Amino acid sequence: LTSARKAFCIFEFIYFSRPDSNIFGGQNVNEIRKEFGRQLARESSIDADLVIPVPDSGVPAALGFSEESGIPFDFGLIRNHYIGRTFIEPKQNIRHFGVKIKLNPVKKLIEGKRIVVIDDSIVRGTTSKKIVKMLRETGGAKEVHLRISSPPTIMPCYYGIDTPTRQELIASNHDVEETKKYVTADSLAYLSHEGLSKIVPDSHNYCSACFDNIYPISFPGEHLEQMELLF
């Protein structure tokens, strides 16, 4: 008998797991996320004055990006920890409201500076757009450069995670330049799929269907369409 391929969720490293967790054979989530940030800096360098994370899941990657690029790090966005995660909120108006009360910019750190914002992912794009606008209008940032420590999310998850439909996923329908214009950032770059695979040990044992459309369990076309209607 041949051993079956494992298919751990790659998004556990990117977003879902706590940074102090050791998962999938003892891999430390915080260290993996810092490596994502370092690799992102190697792939998508930029001239800037300050690196800030979108807290909390963007913090380790922002630290790694800062260390690799030499751009100073600070907490330019402060999170209200009593607010839940916005990307899984079912209603768009709730997500918009959540961003407004979830994050506040530190104007003293941001004003007049070229800012690199590190976030773990872009799903619909609505949160990123609000953050960029907030940093410009409330924080007074001179430039806002968005760097994402995962590849573009192009497909839904059908294995229990409440991700949006393909129609709602901005990267499924728009290229990087179009997404940059939508979120109104001065520049936008994602971690490459190759860069992600280089960092995650035994990356072939992970499901990354949300990035590459290769599902561990294949779905016939008509079943996939039916599942789209359910999500």
Backbone bond lengths (Angstrom), bond angles and torsions (degrees), N, CA, C in turn:
res aa  C-N    CA-C-N  psi(-1)  N-CA   C-N-CA  omega(-1)  CA-C   N-CA-C  phi
1 L - - - 1.462 - - 1.525 109.59 -
2 T 1.294 114.87 137.24 1.468 119.16 175.25 1.516 109.32 -90.63
3 S 1.317 116.57 144.14 1.463 119.79 -179.93 1.520 109.67 -71.98
4 A 1.317 115.72 138.23 1.467 120.97 -179.05 1.525 110.30 -73.70
5 R 1.303 115.02 148.44 1.459 120.40 176.45 1.523 109.86 -69.81
6 K 1.314 116.66 133.64 1.464 120.65 173.88 1.523 108.43 -77.70
7 A 1.325 116.24 162.08 1.467 119.90 179.63 1.527 109.42 -146.96
8 F 1.340 115.55 61.39 1.459 120.07 176.24 1.532 109.85 -63.91
9 C 1.312 116.23 153.23 1.469 120.84 -179.79 1.532 110.42 -77.17
10 I 1.328 117.25 116.68 1.464 121.65 -179.65 1.524 111.70 -65.18
11 F 1.344 116.57 -24.72 1.462 120.37 -177.50 1.526 112.38 -71.69
12 E 1.336 117.15 -13.55 1.466 119.22 173.51 1.527 109.90 -60.93
13 F 1.327 117.44 -40.04 1.465 120.90 177.93 1.524 111.87 -70.35
14 I 1.309 116.72 -32.15 1.459 121.10 -172.91 1.520 112.07 -83.42
15 Y 1.340 117.04 -40.39 1.470 119.11 -168.15 1.524 115.17 -143.19
16 F 1.327 118.07 -46.33 1.457 119.55 -165.85 1.523 114.19 -73.38
17 S 1.314 118.95 -42.00 1.468 120.70 -173.87 1.523 112.33 -78.39
18 R 1.315 115.44 150.70 1.465 120.40 173.09 1.525 109.33 -65.73
19 P 1.339 117.55 146.31 1.465 119.35 -177.91 1.519 114.23 -64.18
20 D 1.337 117.71 -22.69 1.461 119.72 179.58 1.529 112.34 -87.88
21 S 1.328 117.09 4.61 1.464 120.92 -179.47 1.523 111.47 -77.50
22 N 1.327 115.18 148.29 1.459 122.91 168.44 1.522 106.69 -115.17
23 I 1.330 116.96 112.60 1.457 120.30 -170.73 1.526 111.03 -126.20
24 F 1.345 114.78 161.35 1.462 122.43 172.54 1.530 112.32 50.71
25 G 1.332 114.64 58.17 1.458 119.08 178.00 1.510 114.24 90.04
26 G 1.334 117.29 17.98 1.459 120.46 173.75 1.511 116.01 96.03
27 Q 1.335 118.20 13.43 1.468 120.27 178.42 1.529 109.65 -74.72
28 N 1.334 116.58 127.75 1.458 120.81 -179.34 1.525 110.12 -81.55
29 V 1.317 116.34 123.34 1.465 121.90 -174.37 1.523 111.44 -63.73
30 N 1.331 117.10 -41.83 1.465 120.14 -179.06 1.532 111.24 -59.55
31 E 1.325 116.75 -45.16 1.467 120.35 -178.60 1.528 111.81 -67.07
32 I 1.327 116.49 -39.80 1.466 119.70 177.74 1.525 110.10 -61.97
33 R 1.330 116.88 -43.81 1.473 120.05 -179.59 1.523 111.82 -65.75
34 K 1.321 117.08 -36.35 1.472 119.03 175.30 1.523 110.73 -63.45
35 E 1.317 116.60 -39.44 1.465 120.16 177.47 1.525 111.33 -65.16
36 F 1.335 116.58 -36.58 1.467 119.19 174.13 1.528 109.79 -56.67
37 G 1.333 115.98 -44.63 1.463 120.46 -179.74 1.516 112.68 -64.61
38 R 1.325 116.75 -41.21 1.469 120.22 178.46 1.536 110.68 -63.29
39 Q 1.323 115.73 -44.45 1.460 119.69 179.36 1.529 111.08 -64.76
40 L 1.312 116.62 -38.86 1.467 121.47 177.70 1.521 110.87 -61.39
41 A 1.323 116.91 -40.39 1.469 120.77 177.81 1.524 111.12 -65.38
42 R 1.338 116.53 -37.80 1.465 119.74 177.95 1.529 111.34 -66.55
43 E 1.323 115.81 -36.79 1.464 120.21 -177.21 1.525 113.32 -81.01
44 S 1.336 116.97 -33.06 1.473 120.51 -168.93 1.521 110.83 -138.45
45 S 1.323 115.88 63.78 1.467 119.92 -179.72 1.524 110.33 -69.75
46 I 1.324 116.12 159.23 1.462 122.28 -177.86 1.525 108.51 -156.20
47 D 1.335 116.85 146.39 1.467 120.60 172.75 1.524 108.23 -80.96
48 A 1.315 116.49 119.07 1.462 120.62 -177.33 1.522 109.62 -154.49
49 D 1.337 114.86 169.66 1.465 121.50 -177.03 1.519 113.45 -101.51
50 L 1.340 116.94 -25.69 1.460 119.67 -172.23 1.522 110.06 -154.12
51 V 1.339 115.56 138.67 1.464 122.68 172.31 1.517 108.09 -104.67
52 I 1.334 116.64 126.90 1.460 120.30 176.40 1.525 109.21 -128.67
53 P 1.342 117.13 145.62 1.462 119.72 177.26 1.515 111.16 -93.35
54 V 1.337 115.57 157.61 1.458 120.37 161.68 1.522 105.10 -88.23
55 P 1.331 117.84 107.61 1.468 120.07 -174.76 1.537 110.30 -72.93
56 D 1.346 115.52 151.98 1.451 125.69 1.96 1.534 112.48 -100.33
57 S 1.317 117.07 -26.49 1.466 119.48 -171.17 1.519 113.27 -69.75
58 G 1.337 118.05 -15.79 1.460 120.76 177.76 1.516 114.67 -84.82
59 V 1.329 117.60 -6.65 1.470 120.77 -172.79 1.532 113.15 -64.34
60 P 1.338 120.05 -53.22 1.472 118.14 -177.92 1.527 113.07 -59.67
61 A 1.328 117.88 -41.60 1.467 120.70 179.63 1.520 110.94 -64.57
62 A 1.331 117.00 -37.12 1.465 120.40 177.99 1.525 111.05 -65.60
63 L 1.320 116.83 -38.88 1.467 120.36 176.16 1.529 110.40 -62.53
64 G 1.332 116.26 -44.22 1.456 119.81 178.37 1.519 112.30 -63.97
65 F 1.327 116.98 -41.01 1.468 121.48 178.19 1.523 109.98 -62.25
66 S 1.325 116.63 -43.58 1.464 121.54 179.43 1.527 111.15 -62.79
67 E 1.320 116.70 -45.88 1.469 120.92 -179.46 1.526 111.29 -61.20
68 E 1.319 116.74 -43.19 1.467 121.04 -177.04 1.526 112.13 -73.54
69 S 1.329 116.73 -38.36 1.467 120.95 -175.06 1.523 113.53 -87.09
70 G 1.340 116.25 -22.96 1.460 120.26 -175.45 1.512 113.68 81.70
71 I 1.326 117.89 4.61 1.469 121.97 177.05 1.527 108.29 -83.58
72 P 1.340 118.39 131.85 1.470 120.40 -177.76 1.531 112.76 -57.71
73 F 1.320 114.67 149.52 1.467 123.21 179.48 1.519 109.78 -109.59
74 D 1.327 116.28 142.85 1.465 120.11 169.52 1.526 108.77 -159.59
75 F 1.324 114.89 167.62 1.461 120.94 179.13 1.522 109.03 -91.31
76 G 1.324 116.28 90.57 1.461 121.52 -178.62 1.507 113.83 -87.80
77 L 1.337 116.37 -12.18 1.462 122.15 174.68 1.523 108.16 -122.72
78 I 1.306 116.35 128.08 1.466 121.72 179.89 1.513 108.62 -106.80
79 R 1.315 115.08 130.98 1.455 121.03 -176.35 1.522 111.82 -99.48
80 N 1.331 115.39 138.64 1.455 122.21 169.07 1.525 107.12 -84.80
81 H 1.318 117.35 111.69 1.464 121.04 -172.84 1.523 113.52 -77.12
82 Y 1.304 117.87 -0.55 1.458 119.83 177.27 1.526 112.19 -88.80
83 I 1.354 116.37 -2.32 1.457 120.75 179.97 1.520 109.09 -101.45
84 G 1.332 117.06 139.71 1.464 121.70 -177.75 1.512 112.78 -78.02
85 R 1.314 116.05 -171.46 1.466 122.46 -177.82 1.527 109.59 -81.00
86 T 1.340 115.43 127.78 1.458 119.71 -170.53 1.519 113.87 -79.76
87 F 1.337 118.90 -28.46 1.466 117.79 -171.57 1.520 112.63 -71.29
88 I 1.368 117.82 -19.69 1.457 119.48 179.04 1.524 112.60 -100.05
89 E 1.334 117.44 5.13 1.456 119.34 173.85 1.530 108.57 -66.37
90 P 1.347 117.76 134.58 1.463 119.69 -173.69 1.521 114.42 -73.00
91 K 1.308 118.46 -27.83 1.462 121.18 -175.22 1.520 110.86 -106.17
92 Q 1.335 115.50 136.58 1.462 121.08 -178.21 1.523 111.61 -61.97
93 N 1.334 117.07 -41.04 1.469 118.70 -178.46 1.520 111.48 -67.00
94 I 1.323 117.76 -29.45 1.466 120.88 175.98 1.521 109.72 -69.12
95 R 1.344 117.53 -40.16 1.462 120.84 179.11 1.523 110.88 -63.97
96 H 1.342 116.40 -43.42 1.465 120.11 179.04 1.526 110.42 -60.55
97 F 1.332 116.06 -45.55 1.459 120.46 179.66 1.520 110.54 -64.46
98 G 1.356 115.44 -39.23 1.459 119.97 -179.40 1.505 113.00 -60.94
99 V 1.335 117.96 -40.17 1.461 120.95 179.64 1.513 110.57 -63.16
100 K 1.332 116.33 -41.36 1.466 120.54 -176.58 1.522 111.94 -61.98
101 I 1.339 116.58 -40.79 1.461 118.56 -175.38 1.525 112.57 -97.63
102 K 1.333 116.58 -8.25 1.462 120.31 -177.65 1.522 111.93 -84.70
103 L 1.335 118.12 -36.05 1.458 122.81 -174.65 1.517 111.37 -126.65
104 N 1.335 114.78 141.34 1.459 120.69 174.35 1.523 109.18 -133.33
105 P 1.358 117.76 134.23 1.463 120.62 179.65 1.523 112.08 -79.76
106 V 1.327 116.29 148.28 1.466 122.20 175.67 1.528 107.05 -96.28
107 K 1.318 115.70 97.72 1.466 121.01 -171.47 1.526 112.53 -60.10
108 K 1.320 117.11 -37.04 1.466 120.69 -178.17 1.526 111.46 -60.56
109 L 1.326 117.38 -32.74 1.465 121.45 179.45 1.526 112.26 -82.38
110 I 1.323 116.87 -31.76 1.460 122.23 -166.58 1.522 113.75 -96.42
111 E 1.312 117.42 -34.26 1.468 121.66 -168.13 1.531 112.53 -56.64
112 G 1.325 115.31 127.26 1.456 121.91 176.83 1.513 115.39 76.64
113 K 1.338 117.76 6.03 1.468 121.02 -175.38 1.527 112.27 -107.66
114 R 1.337 113.74 157.07 1.464 121.58 172.29 1.530 107.13 -88.74
115 I 1.319 115.91 114.01 1.455 121.79 -169.65 1.528 110.76 -107.14
116 V 1.337 115.48 134.07 1.464 121.24 168.04 1.524 107.40 -101.86
117 V 1.314 116.75 118.97 1.462 122.01 179.42 1.525 108.33 -101.96
118 I 1.331 116.27 123.81 1.465 121.28 179.45 1.520 109.05 -105.15
119 D 1.329 115.76 121.52 1.462 120.90 174.86 1.523 108.69 -126.32
120 D 1.332 115.78 159.38 1.461 119.59 -175.35 1.519 112.76 -77.05
121 S 1.338 117.50 -29.22 1.463 119.88 -176.89 1.521 109.65 -166.27
122 I 1.333 115.19 162.52 1.462 121.70 167.20 1.518 106.32 -120.05
123 V 1.316 116.48 124.72 1.462 120.70 -178.77 1.532 109.38 -104.29
124 R 1.307 116.93 -78.60 1.467 120.06 176.63 1.524 112.34 -87.61
125 G 1.328 116.23 -27.95 1.455 121.41 -176.71 1.511 113.72 98.45
126 T 1.329 117.16 -12.83 1.465 120.19 -176.69 1.528 111.88 -66.79
127 T 1.320 117.09 -41.88 1.463 120.27 179.73 1.522 110.88 -65.27
128 S 1.326 117.06 -45.11 1.472 120.48 179.81 1.522 111.08 -60.54
129 K 1.312 117.13 -41.51 1.465 121.18 -179.97 1.522 110.77 -61.69
130 K 1.322 116.74 -43.59 1.464 121.25 178.85 1.526 111.05 -63.90
131 I 1.328 116.79 -40.68 1.466 120.62 -178.82 1.521 110.78 -65.64
132 V 1.329 117.23 -45.83 1.466 120.53 179.24 1.525 110.32 -60.52
133 K 1.315 116.58 -44.92 1.470 120.95 178.85 1.524 111.00 -61.30
134 M 1.325 116.85 -43.02 1.458 122.15 179.92 1.525 111.47 -62.46
135 L 1.329 116.44 -42.75 1.467 120.32 -179.24 1.526 111.33 -65.56
136 R 1.318 117.20 -35.50 1.464 120.48 178.53 1.526 111.55 -75.11
137 E 1.331 115.83 -53.14 1.462 120.54 -169.13 1.523 112.92 -80.87
138 T 1.317 117.33 -40.19 1.469 120.74 -179.12 1.521 111.49 -94.21
139 G 1.332 116.26 -40.16 1.461 120.13 -177.78 1.510 114.78 -85.53
140 G 1.337 117.45 -22.07 1.464 120.47 179.01 1.514 114.67 77.86
141 A 1.346 117.64 25.26 1.468 120.72 179.93 1.524 110.89 -63.48
142 K 1.324 115.72 140.93 1.470 121.51 177.06 1.524 110.73 -75.82
143 E 1.329 116.77 -44.59 1.461 123.11 176.55 1.529 108.18 -138.35
144 V 1.327 116.05 149.55 1.465 121.01 176.23 1.529 108.37 -129.46
145 H 1.332 115.67 114.27 1.464 122.53 -179.64 1.525 108.17 -111.19
146 L 1.314 116.66 120.59 1.456 121.98 -175.05 1.526 109.85 -97.58
147 R 1.337 115.53 126.76 1.460 122.16 177.80 1.532 108.47 -125.34
148 I 1.330 115.70 128.32 1.460 122.29 -173.18 1.523 109.59 -112.79
149 S 1.331 116.42 125.44 1.468 120.95 -173.25 1.528 113.13 -87.69
150 S 1.323 115.91 33.88 1.463 123.02 172.39 1.525 107.40 -155.05
151 P 1.330 117.69 163.35 1.465 119.70 176.41 1.533 111.25 -70.63
152 P 1.329 117.81 168.96 1.468 120.56 177.07 1.533 111.59 -59.79
153 T 1.321 116.36 133.82 1.464 122.10 177.35 1.524 108.46 -84.49
154 I 1.333 116.19 108.42 1.463 120.06 -172.68 1.524 113.94 -110.52
155 M 1.344 117.49 -12.81 1.463 120.29 -176.31 1.525 110.98 -136.36
156 P 1.340 117.13 150.61 1.463 120.47 176.84 1.523 111.47 -73.00
157 C 1.332 114.72 163.57 1.462 121.30 171.11 1.524 107.91 -98.60
158 Y 1.334 115.92 129.73 1.462 120.86 179.46 1.528 112.00 -106.43
159 Y 1.321 116.81 15.12 1.462 120.76 -173.46 1.525 112.86 -111.86
160 G 1.320 117.46 26.14 1.455 119.68 173.05 1.505 115.64 115.24
161 I 1.343 118.85 -11.02 1.458 121.54 178.70 1.525 108.67 -90.84
162 D 1.326 116.48 132.68 1.466 121.27 -176.22 1.527 110.68 -81.04
163 T 1.320 116.19 68.59 1.468 120.28 175.84 1.524 109.13 -90.43
164 P 1.336 117.40 161.61 1.462 120.26 -177.52 1.527 112.41 -70.48
165 T 1.326 115.01 171.73 1.455 120.92 173.58 1.523 109.57 -71.21
166 R 1.332 115.43 165.71 1.458 120.01 179.06 1.535 111.27 -58.91
167 Q 1.326 116.59 -35.04 1.460 120.22 -179.54 1.529 111.91 -65.09
168 E 1.335 116.61 -29.06 1.467 120.83 -178.75 1.525 113.05 -85.93
169 L 1.318 117.71 -19.07 1.466 121.01 -177.97 1.523 109.43 -76.85
170 I 1.320 116.49 114.78 1.464 119.42 -172.45 1.524 112.57 -62.21
171 A 1.330 117.87 -37.10 1.465 120.45 -177.74 1.524 112.53 -74.75
172 S 1.331 117.12 -14.95 1.455 120.56 177.10 1.522 111.64 -75.69
173 N 1.324 115.67 -23.29 1.459 120.72 -174.02 1.528 114.05 -120.45
174 H 1.335 117.03 -6.74 1.465 120.50 -176.34 1.526 109.67 -139.38
175 D 1.333 116.88 142.20 1.458 120.18 176.08 1.529 110.34 -79.29
176 V 1.326 116.58 179.77 1.470 120.94 -174.61 1.526 111.35 -61.73
177 E 1.315 117.15 -41.97 1.464 120.41 -178.99 1.530 111.19 -64.37
178 E 1.312 117.00 -41.75 1.466 120.79 178.26 1.524 110.99 -66.17
179 T 1.331 116.46 -40.18 1.468 120.14 178.06 1.520 110.84 -65.50
180 K 1.322 116.96 -40.62 1.472 121.43 177.08 1.517 110.75 -57.35
181 K 1.323 116.64 -45.00 1.468 120.59 179.60 1.523 111.09 -65.28
182 Y 1.337 116.43 -38.64 1.461 119.77 -179.69 1.525 111.53 -63.96
183 V 1.330 116.54 -44.72 1.473 119.24 -177.99 1.525 111.81 -82.99
184 T 1.338 117.26 -5.25 1.477 125.84 177.21 1.528 113.12 63.56
185 A 1.331 117.34 30.18 1.470 120.91 176.43 1.527 109.88 -82.63
186 D 1.336 116.38 156.13 1.465 120.76 175.12 1.521 111.46 -71.71
187 S 1.323 116.90 -31.51 1.463 121.51 172.11 1.520 108.45 -154.43
188 L 1.332 115.02 159.44 1.460 121.75 -179.77 1.519 108.54 -143.95
189 A 1.326 116.22 134.58 1.466 120.83 174.28 1.525 109.23 -147.47
190 Y 1.319 115.32 143.59 1.458 123.18 176.60 1.527 109.78 -107.04
191 L 1.332 115.86 156.33 1.461 120.59 166.81 1.526 108.07 -65.49
192 S 1.305 117.55 134.57 1.461 120.61 179.66 1.529 110.69 -71.61
193 H 1.327 115.21 156.39 1.461 119.10 176.55 1.525 110.44 -64.22
194 E 1.332 116.50 -34.63 1.466 120.71 177.04 1.529 110.75 -65.27
195 G 1.330 116.13 -40.40 1.458 120.41 177.92 1.512 112.36 -64.73
196 L 1.325 116.36 -40.67 1.463 121.81 176.76 1.523 110.21 -61.66
197 S 1.324 116.63 -47.74 1.470 121.22 -177.48 1.521 112.01 -64.94
198 K 1.318 116.45 -30.89 1.462 121.36 179.55 1.532 111.46 -66.00
199 I 1.332 116.49 -31.73 1.460 121.42 -173.32 1.525 112.44 -90.10
200 V 1.326 117.08 -39.34 1.466 120.59 -177.33 1.528 109.31 -78.19
201 P 1.341 117.81 120.21 1.471 119.84 -179.61 1.530 111.48 -61.61
202 D 1.328 116.30 138.72 1.472 121.70 179.21 1.525 111.30 51.02
203 S 1.324 116.05 51.79 1.467 120.86 -172.61 1.525 112.78 -61.48
204 H 1.345 117.55 -19.36 1.467 120.11 178.28 1.523 111.76 -68.47
205 N 1.336 117.46 -14.66 1.461 121.41 179.04 1.528 112.94 -93.63
206 Y 1.320 116.95 19.27 1.463 121.37 -179.80 1.518 110.54 -122.38
207 C 1.319 115.22 146.81 1.459 120.78 170.93 1.522 108.18 -84.60
208 S 1.325 116.20 121.90 1.465 121.13 174.50 1.526 109.48 -127.30
209 A 1.332 115.44 36.32 1.466 121.10 -177.21 1.520 112.40 -60.04
210 C 1.326 116.78 -30.17 1.469 119.54 178.95 1.526 111.24 -63.90
211 F 1.333 116.88 -21.44 1.466 121.55 179.42 1.532 113.24 -102.40
212 D 1.330 117.32 -33.06 1.469 119.11 -171.29 1.527 114.86 -121.92
213 N 1.346 117.06 -2.05 1.472 121.55 177.97 1.529 112.20 64.48
214 I 1.332 116.67 24.74 1.463 120.86 175.77 1.526 107.62 -111.00
215 Y 1.332 116.54 101.39 1.459 121.39 -176.62 1.530 110.52 -88.50
216 P 1.334 118.07 140.10 1.470 120.75 179.38 1.522 112.41 -60.60
217 I 1.338 115.93 -33.12 1.462 121.64 174.89 1.516 106.53 -113.92
218 S 1.316 116.53 119.89 1.466 119.23 -175.33 1.524 110.35 -74.07
219 F 1.329 114.64 146.58 1.455 121.53 177.78 1.527 108.64 -116.60
220 P 1.342 118.69 122.97 1.469 119.17 173.03 1.521 109.92 -58.49
221 G 1.311 116.61 150.82 1.458 121.19 -173.79 1.510 114.19 -51.78
222 E 1.364 117.22 -45.18 1.464 118.80 -176.93 1.522 111.10 -67.62
223 H 1.350 117.31 -33.59 1.462 120.47 178.01 1.523 110.43 -70.54
224 L 1.324 116.54 -37.13 1.463 120.44 178.02 1.518 110.40 -62.16
225 E 1.328 116.80 -41.35 1.462 120.71 178.24 1.523 110.60 -63.88
226 Q 1.334 117.02 -40.03 1.455 120.52 178.28 1.524 111.10 -64.96
227 M 1.322 116.89 -40.11 1.460 120.67 179.20 1.518 110.78 -66.42
228 E 1.342 116.94 -36.02 1.464 120.26 176.64 1.522 110.38 -56.87
229 L 1.337 116.85 -38.17 1.461 121.00 -178.55 1.522 111.76 -68.64
230 L 1.335 116.44 -24.97 1.460 120.31 -178.35 1.516 112.39 -81.32
231 F 1.339 118.41 -20.63 1.460 121.64 -171.80 1.516 110.42 -100.72
